[in-house]
Amino acid sequence: MSAEAGAVAPVLKASDIRKHFAGVDALRGVDLDLYAGEVHALVGENGAGKSTMVKILAGIHKPDAGAIRIDGELQEIANPEHSRTLGIAVVHQEPVLFPQLSVAENIYLENPPRTRFGNVDWRRMYAEAQDKLDGFGVPLSARRPVEGLSAAEQQLVELARALTFKAKVLVLDEATASLSSTEVERLFALVQSLKEQGVALMFVGHRLDEVFRVADRLTVLRDGALVRTAMAPEVTIDDVIRAMVGRQLDSLYPKVKGDIGETVLEATGLTRRGFFEDVSFDLRRGEILGFAGLVGAGRTELARAIFGIDSLDAGTIRINGSAVVPRSPKQMMREGIALVPEDRHAQGVVLELPITPNITLPVLPELARGGMLDTGREERLAQEYAERLQVKASSLKQVVASLSGGNQQKVVLAKWLVTKPSIIILDDPTRGIDVGTKAEVHRLMSSLATEGVAIILISNELDEVRAMSDRLLVFSRGRLAARFDQPPFDEEQVMAAAVDARPEEVAS
C-alpha cells in the first residue's frame, strides 16, 4: 500500500541534491522521497540527471551538496558497499558483471551462502541461484559463464543479485529495457510482491506505459532540475512527456509508407545449432522487416550470423541474387550490410575515445592519403553525421563514456550510417533511451527506408516492432513461428506465436 506524501516518514529522503561535472550541472537541487510499500518512478530524457541520482544512491558518486536521510538518520554514502549495508540495492541499467565467473557466482559475489564451518556452500549457492532464475521464467543455467549472455539475460542476473540483499530500498534503473513483454510481466509481479513486503522501490524507466502501470508516484527531471512530482493517477502520459521534453511530442512512431522494391537479401534454411534452426525469409529494398519474440528466441544470434560474427551450420544467403557465405563482419560490410548491436557499450562504441573516431572507425582506410589519416576529412565526416543524428555534446572531442545513453546510441547509429549500407540490422536500437530520442531514432529509421535502405528491426518492445514494421516475423525457441505480411499486426496473435507456437504453426 503506497504512502501519501507526509502521511508517514519516508524510508529514504533526498533533499536539495546537487552534482556538477566538468561544465555540466547534472543535478540542480533535486528532492526525492521513497516510502515503504510504494513505487516511485523517476523519469526524464537522457541527460536529465536520472542516472546521476541512481549513482549517488548507489554510492558511486558523492553529491556536491544536499542531504540524504535513511529512516530519518543523516547518511553520507561512502561507496557501493556502504550503500548496500544501509539497505539500498540497485539494479543498474548497464549490468556490472564478471564475465569469467558463472551466473551463480555473480549473483552471490558479495554474500555467498556458507557452511557451518564458514566455507562457501557451493551446492546451496547453485541451487538458490537456479531457483531465482527459474522464478523469472528464463531457461538459464546458474552454472553458465556470464560471458556470452545476451543483454537481457545479464539484466536478469543483475536483478537476481540485487534480490540476495534484504533491501529496504530497491532501485530499478531501466530494468525492463532489455526484457520482452513476458519478462516484464514477471518483473512487475515481483515488484508487487516486494511492495507488499514493505520495500520502497524507485523505478527509473523510459517506457511510459510501463511507468504508469507500476508507479504510485512519479518525479520528472529535466536538465538536472526537478520539474514535477505527482501521484500517478493525477497525471497523463501526455502531461509527463510535456514535462520531460518541454514540448509536445508529435509522434513516437513516425512511420512513413515508402515504395518497397525488389528482394535484396534471401535467407534459406539458416541454422546455428543450439540457437536457431531452419530459418528462411526475404528482405526487400525500402522495407522494415520486424523480428519479434521473447528473450532467447534466437533473433540476436541470427543477426550475428548474418553479419559474419558467428558461423552458420547450414543454410544459404543470397544478397542481390548472389550467394554469399558470411565469414567476417568486414566481408559483410563490403556486401553493404551494417549491424547496430544490442549491447552498445560492449559492442557498439569505444567508450574511452571521443565522438569523432567512434563515428569514423569503420571507414578509416577510406580517409587515409599516402598511408596517413586525413584528420580534416575525418572531422568533416564525423561532423556531418553527428549533425544528421543530432548528437548532443559539448564538442566532437567529448569522450563517448560521458554522453547520455541516447546520445551514445546516436553515435553507434552514425558509425554505421557512415558506411552507407544498403542493408542495416537494428538490434533493439531504442533500448534504454528516452521518448524524445526514441522518436528521433524511429524518424531516422523511416527516412532510411524511404531512401531505399532495407532494414531488419529486432525489438523487445512489441509496440515498437508492430508500429514500425512493414512485415513481421515472430520467433520462438530458435524457430520462425509466424509471419505477418500486412499491418496492422494483432498484438494477441503476435504474442501467442512468440509464447506458444510450434514450427508447424507458421502462419502467412
Solvent accessible surface area in square Angstrom, and as a share of the most:
residue,aa,sasa,rsa
1,M,198,0.89
2,S,37,0.24
3,A,12,0.09
4,E,105,0.47
5,A,68,0.53
6,G,69,0.67
7,A,72,0.56
8,V,88,0.51
9,A,88,0.68
10,P,26,0.16
11,V,19,0.11
12,L,0,0.00
13,K,82,0.35
14,A,1,0.01
15,S,32,0.21
16,D,63,0.33
17,I,0,0.00
18,R,109,0.40
19,K,29,0.12
20,H,100,0.45
21,F,74,0.31
22,A,105,0.81
23,G,75,0.72
24,V,88,0.51
25,D,75,0.39
26,A,12,0.09
27,L,3,0.01
28,R,108,0.39
29,G,21,0.20
30,V,0,0.00
31,D,75,0.39
32,L,4,0.02
33,D,29,0.15
34,L,1,0.01
35,Y,6,0.02
36,A,47,0.36
37,G,4,0.03
38,E,1,0.00
39,V,1,0.00
40,H,2,0.01
41,A,0,0.00
42,L,0,0.00
43,V,0,0.00
44,G,0,0.00
45,E,31,0.14
46,N,30,0.15
47,G,58,0.56
48,A,2,0.02
49,G,7,0.07
50,K,12,0.05
51,S,48,0.31
52,T,17,0.10
53,M,0,0.00
54,V,1,0.00
55,K,73,0.31
56,I,1,0.01
57,L,0,0.00
58,A,6,0.05
59,G,5,0.04
60,I,84,0.43
61,H,50,0.22
62,K,121,0.51
63,P,45,0.28
64,D,87,0.45
65,A,45,0.35
66,G,43,0.42
67,A,26,0.20
68,I,7,0.03
69,R,95,0.35
70,I,7,0.04
71,D,82,0.42
72,G,56,0.54
73,E,115,0.52
74,L,110,0.55
75,Q,40,0.18
76,E,151,0.68
77,I,11,0.06
78,A,52,0.40
79,N,67,0.34
80,P,54,0.34
81,E,115,0.51
82,H,54,0.24
83,S,2,0.01
84,R,74,0.27
85,T,102,0.60
86,L,27,0.14
87,G,9,0.09
88,I,2,0.01
89,A,2,0.01
90,V,23,0.13
91,V,0,0.00
92,H,34,0.15
93,Q,25,0.11
94,E,38,0.17
95,P,29,0.18
96,V,97,0.55
97,L,26,0.13
98,F,103,0.43
99,P,53,0.33
100,Q,138,0.61
101,L,58,0.29
102,S,11,0.07
103,V,0,0.00
104,A,0,0.00
105,E,42,0.19
106,N,0,0.00
107,I,0,0.00
108,Y,14,0.05
109,L,69,0.34
110,E,73,0.33
111,N,58,0.30
112,P,25,0.15
113,P,12,0.07
114,R,125,0.46
115,T,49,0.28
116,R,214,0.78
117,F,146,0.61
118,G,39,0.38
119,N,95,0.49
120,V,38,0.22
121,D,35,0.18
122,W,125,0.44
123,R,206,0.75
124,R,114,0.42
125,M,4,0.02
126,Y,33,0.12
127,A,54,0.42
128,E,54,0.24
129,A,0,0.00
130,Q,53,0.24
131,D,98,0.51
132,K,56,0.24
133,L,2,0.01
134,D,85,0.44
135,G,59,0.57
136,F,15,0.06
137,G,36,0.35
138,V,10,0.06
139,P,130,0.82
140,L,5,0.02
141,S,56,0.36
142,A,1,0.01
143,R,157,0.57
144,R,86,0.31
145,P,73,0.46
146,V,6,0.03
147,E,112,0.50
148,G,65,0.63
149,L,10,0.05
150,S,25,0.16
151,A,7,0.06
152,A,4,0.03
153,E,19,0.09
154,Q,36,0.16
155,Q,3,0.01
156,L,5,0.03
157,V,0,0.00
158,E,5,0.02
159,L,5,0.02
160,A,0,0.00
161,R,28,0.10
162,A,6,0.05
163,L,44,0.22
164,T,23,0.13
165,F,46,0.19
166,K,200,0.85
167,A,19,0.15
168,K,91,0.38
169,V,1,0.00
170,L,4,0.02
171,V,0,0.00
172,L,1,0.01
173,D,7,0.04
174,E,7,0.03
175,A,2,0.02
176,T,5,0.03
177,A,5,0.04
178,S,1,0.00
179,L,1,0.01
180,S,3,0.02
181,S,39,0.25
182,T,26,0.15
183,E,9,0.04
184,V,5,0.03
185,E,82,0.37
186,R,85,0.31
187,L,4,0.02
188,F,18,0.08
189,A,65,0.51
190,L,43,0.22
191,V,3,0.01
192,Q,86,0.38
193,S,43,0.28
194,L,19,0.10
195,K,25,0.10
196,E,126,0.56
197,Q,126,0.56
198,G,35,0.34
199,V,18,0.10
200,A,0,0.00
201,L,1,0.01
202,M,0,0.00
203,F,3,0.01
204,V,1,0.01
205,G,4,0.04
206,H,7,0.03
207,R,26,0.10
208,L,9,0.04
209,D,76,0.39
210,E,15,0.07
211,V,0,0.00
212,F,52,0.22
213,R,141,0.52
214,V,16,0.09
215,A,11,0.08
216,D,28,0.14
217,R,11,0.04
218,L,1,0.00
219,T,1,0.00
220,V,1,0.01
221,L,0,0.00
222,R,84,0.31
223,D,98,0.51
224,G,1,0.01
225,A,25,0.20
226,L,61,0.30
227,V,58,0.34
228,R,101,0.37
229,T,62,0.36
230,A,11,0.09
231,M,32,0.14
232,A,6,0.05
233,P,120,0.76
234,E,122,0.55
235,V,10,0.06
236,T,78,0.45
237,I,66,0.33
238,D,70,0.36
239,D,39,0.20
240,V,2,0.01
241,I,21,0.11
242,R,103,0.38
243,A,14,0.11
244,M,0,0.00
245,V,13,0.07
246,G,51,0.49
247,R,116,0.42
248,Q,95,0.42
249,L,23,0.12
250,D,129,0.67
251,S,44,0.28
252,L,53,0.26
253,Y,56,0.21
254,P,26,0.16
255,K,60,0.25
256,V,86,0.49
257,K,141,0.60
258,G,24,0.23
259,D,126,0.65
260,I,60,0.31
261,G,22,0.21
262,E,106,0.48
263,T,59,0.34
264,V,13,0.08
265,L,0,0.00
266,E,79,0.35
267,A,2,0.02
268,T,71,0.41
269,G,17,0.16
270,L,0,0.00
271,T,19,0.11
272,R,57,0.21
273,R,177,0.65
274,G,83,0.80
275,F,84,0.35
276,F,4,0.02
277,E,78,0.35
278,D,87,0.45
279,V,0,0.00
280,S,36,0.23
281,F,9,0.04
282,D,38,0.19
283,L,0,0.00
284,R,84,0.31
285,R,90,0.33
286,G,4,0.04
287,E,0,0.00
288,I,0,0.00
289,L,0,0.00
290,G,0,0.00
291,F,1,0.00
292,A,3,0.02
293,G,10,0.09
294,L,34,0.17
295,V,18,0.10
296,G,59,0.57
297,A,5,0.04
298,G,2,0.02
299,R,14,0.05
300,T,28,0.16
301,E,39,0.17
302,L,0,0.00
303,A,2,0.01
304,R,65,0.24
305,A,0,0.00
306,I,1,0.00
307,F,8,0.03
308,G,6,0.06
309,I,70,0.35
310,D,29,0.15
311,S,71,0.46
312,L,41,0.21
313,D,61,0.32
314,A,51,0.40
315,G,38,0.36
316,T,83,0.48
317,I,2,0.01
318,R,106,0.39
319,I,7,0.04
320,N,105,0.54
321,G,50,0.48
322,S,67,0.43
323,A,72,0.56
324,V,16,0.09
325,V,89,0.51
326,P,15,0.10
327,R,181,0.66
328,S,39,0.25
329,P,48,0.30
330,K,145,0.61
331,Q,32,0.14
332,M,0,0.00
333,M,55,0.24
334,R,170,0.62
335,E,63,0.28
336,G,17,0.17
337,I,2,0.01
338,A,0,0.00
339,L,9,0.04
340,V,0,0.00
341,P,13,0.08
342,E,22,0.10
343,D,21,0.11
344,R,7,0.03
345,H,54,0.24
346,A,78,0.60
347,Q,95,0.42
348,G,1,0.01
349,V,13,0.07
350,V,59,0.34
351,L,40,0.20
352,E,133,0.60
353,L,70,0.35
354,P,40,0.25
355,I,0,0.00
356,T,16,0.09
357,P,36,0.23
358,N,2,0.01
359,I,0,0.00
360,T,0,0.00
361,L,75,0.37
362,P,27,0.17
363,V,7,0.04
364,L,57,0.28
365,P,109,0.69
366,E,121,0.54
367,L,7,0.04
368,A,40,0.31
369,R,156,0.57
370,G,87,0.84
371,G,74,0.71
372,M,143,0.64
373,L,72,0.36
374,D,31,0.16
375,T,77,0.45
376,G,26,0.25
377,R,77,0.28
378,E,14,0.06
379,E,97,0.43
380,R,157,0.57
381,L,36,0.18
382,A,0,0.00
383,Q,79,0.35
384,E,101,0.45
385,Y,10,0.04
386,A,6,0.04
387,E,111,0.50
388,R,102,0.37
389,L,11,0.06
390,Q,105,0.47
391,V,22,0.13
392,K,129,0.55
393,A,40,0.31
394,S,103,0.67
395,S,54,0.35
396,L,30,0.15
397,K,165,0.70
398,Q,44,0.19
399,V,59,0.34
400,V,0,0.00
401,A,56,0.44
402,S,75,0.48
403,L,13,0.06
404,S,23,0.15
405,G,15,0.15
406,G,1,0.01
407,N,16,0.08
408,Q,9,0.04
409,Q,4,0.02
410,K,5,0.02
411,V,0,0.00
412,V,0,0.00
413,L,3,0.01
414,A,0,0.00
415,K,20,0.08
416,W,23,0.08
417,L,7,0.03
418,V,8,0.04
419,T,37,0.22
420,K,150,0.63
421,P,13,0.08
422,S,54,0.35
423,I,1,0.01
424,I,0,0.00
425,I,1,0.00
426,L,4,0.02
427,D,5,0.02
428,D,5,0.03
429,P,0,0.00
430,T,2,0.01
431,R,8,0.03
432,G,6,0.06
433,I,0,0.00
434,D,1,0.01
435,V,7,0.04
436,G,1,0.01
437,T,13,0.07
438,K,5,0.02
439,A,1,0.01
440,E,36,0.16
441,V,4,0.02
442,H,0,0.00
443,R,110,0.40
444,L,21,0.10
445,M,2,0.01
446,S,3,0.02
447,S,44,0.28
448,L,9,0.04
449,A,4,0.03
450,T,66,0.38
451,E,111,0.50
452,G,16,0.15
453,V,20,0.11
454,A,0,0.00
455,I,0,0.00
456,I,1,0.00
457,L,0,0.00
458,I,3,0.02
459,S,3,0.02
460,N,15,0.08
461,E,23,0.10
462,L,21,0.11
463,D,65,0.34
464,E,0,0.00
465,V,0,0.00
466,R,62,0.23
467,A,40,0.31
468,M,0,0.00
469,S,3,0.02
470,D,10,0.05
471,R,22,0.08
472,L,0,0.00
473,L,2,0.01
474,V,0,0.00
475,F,1,0.00
476,S,7,0.04
477,R,143,0.52
478,G,4,0.03
479,R,74,0.27
480,L,12,0.06
481,A,2,0.01
482,A,4,0.03
483,R,66,0.24
484,F,30,0.13
485,D,68,0.35
486,Q,138,0.61
487,P,54,0.34
488,P,129,0.81
489,F,5,0.02
490,D,69,0.36
491,E,84,0.37
492,E,139,0.62
493,Q,105,0.47
494,V,1,0.00
495,M,45,0.20
496,A,53,0.41
497,A,8,0.06
498,A,4,0.03
499,V,61,0.35
500,D,89,0.46
501,A,9,0.07
502,R,115,0.42
503,P,52,0.33
504,E,145,0.65
505,E,97,0.43
506,V,59,0.34
507,A,45,0.35
508,S,120,0.78
